[in-house]
Amino acid sequence: MSDTRTPYSARRGFTLVEVTIVVTIIAILAAILFPVFGRAREAARRTNCASNLYQIGAALQLYARDYDGRFPPADHDLRPVIQGYLNDPGVLRCPSDQIPASAWQGWTGPYSGSYQYRGGLSIEDRADLPIAGEWTFAHSSSALTLTVSGSAKSYNAKDWVPVARGPRPLPQGITAPTDLPATPLLGEKPNPAASGGSGSSEE
């Protein structure tokens, strides 16, 4: 006579305790990994932003060679370097900038995208003088700055060096992000005590 009983392993399901343990382990792993993924994503964006500034710096140097060592004259207007000096105008936008790229389409005003630009400098100016920088502390409470020499450096709110006078030029109907602290401009003093580091007192 053959044994027709179902094997124990085939009949046994998951108990509530086992399911609870599995769900708990998954939740713990997610809590550990999500911040890691977020930091990795932000590190990639920061690297991309630094690359943007290096390319802008190279384009500015090429422009200056053709214009007696002078950089474009107007604050926040990098349009002179877009034609003929900058291969990809997309580098004017930081991937962490909360203003969408589509907002700039068709806009004819001064264009520096995600970066404030200080016009009127020349290659004869001090090499460590900031010539461009981000509008917000978008990278883990820090912002990147481009110097006259073409090097990019990261600053936190306490050590930030203002770049140019504001306010940020924006297309009509677009407002600056309010959930990211803005970097101070010339004429403003950085406030290390402020959470965002943006000063408001006039020099």
Secondary structure, DSSP 8 states (H G I E B T S, - for coil): -------HHHH----HHHHHHHHHHHHHHHHHHHHHHHHHHHHHHHHHHHHHHHHHHHHHHHHHHHTTTB--SSTT--HHHHHHH-S-GGGGS-TT-SS-GGGGTT--S---TTEEE-TT-BTTS-TTSEEEEESB-TTTSEEEEEETTS-EEEEETTT----S-------TT----SSS-B---TTB---TTSSS-----B-
